[in-house]
Amino acid sequence: MEIFSIQELEKVIRHVEIEGQGGIFQEETGKQPKDYPKEFLGRIVNYITDNQLIKKIQKLTDDEALHLFVKSVYVVCIKDLHSADDIQEQDLVQKVFSDYLKETSMA
């Protein structure tokens, strides 16, 4: 399993918000992101120039990509349910993605 920084995971979450919530992936490919998570996450190259993150995503297995996708969708849904004042995104990312993080600041 690849290890990510919080900043990298936040970029993945933004990608899920942009492509997934807006339906861009489904509109352009005719596929559901949940059925093709690795292909969906691979399209992050359209939004970022972080080659290290792109390589990490490309190395993911299908199961790891699905796991990362589902957790990202979960974070997006939680953010949608709560106002920005009620939730700290970094704290949420740390809790949800604890198995993907290099370092955590949680005690």
N, C-alpha and C positions, 0 to 999 in steps of 0.2 A: 504494500500500500504506500502510495506517495504521501509525503508530509508537506503540509502547506502552512504558510504564514496567515495571520488574520487578514492582512491586506489582500493576499491572493484569494482567499475565500470570499472576501467582500466583492472582488471583481467577478467571481463566478456567480455570486448571488445577483449582482447587477445584470449580468448576462441573462440569467433566468428571468429576471423581471422584464428586460427589454424584449428578448426573443420569445419567451414563453407566454408571458401575460398578454403581450401584444398580438400573439398568434402568427408572428412572422415566420417561424420555422414551419408550422403547419401549412401556411399559405404558400410558401415557396417550394416545399417538398411534398406536400400532401400526406405527411407522416405526423404521428403524434409524438411529442418529445419523450413521453414516458415509455414508448415502445422502442425508441432509438436514442437512448440517453448519451451514448458515446458520440454519435454523429452530432447530436444537438449540442453537447458541450464543446465539441471540436470547432463549432462555428464561432467560438469566442474570438477567433483570429480576426473576425470582422470588426471587433470592438476594442481590442487591446494590442499593444505592441510588446508586451512582456514575454520575451521568448522563453524564459525559464518556466513561466506558468504554462505557456502553450505546450512545451515539451512534457511537463508533468501530466497535463490532461491527455496528451496523445499516448502516454505510457499506461494509462488506466486500463484495467480489464473491463469487460462489459459489466460485471457485477459491481466493481468499484465505481464505475461511471453512474450506474443506477443508484447506488448508495449516496453518492455525492449529489446527484440530481434531486433525489427525494428529500435529502436534508436541506438543500437550497430552497426547494419549493416550500418546505415547512417554515423556514425563516421568512420567506416572502409573505406567506399567509399570516404568520404571527405579526409581522410589521403592518400588514393591512388591517388587522383587527384592533391594533392599538395605535394611539396617536404617538407622534414622535416624542412627546414629553413623557410618556409612560414607560418607554423602553429605550435602553441603551443598546444600539446595534452590536457594538463590540462584545458586550457581555453576553448577548444572545448567541452570537457566533461562537464564542468560547464554549458555552455550554452545549450547544448542539453539535459542534464539530470537534469536541475534545479528543476524539480518536484520530483526527487528521492534523492536529496542531503540533508545531515544533516545540513551542513553549506556551505555557498558560500562566496567567498571573493569579489564578484562583487558588485560594488556600485550601 
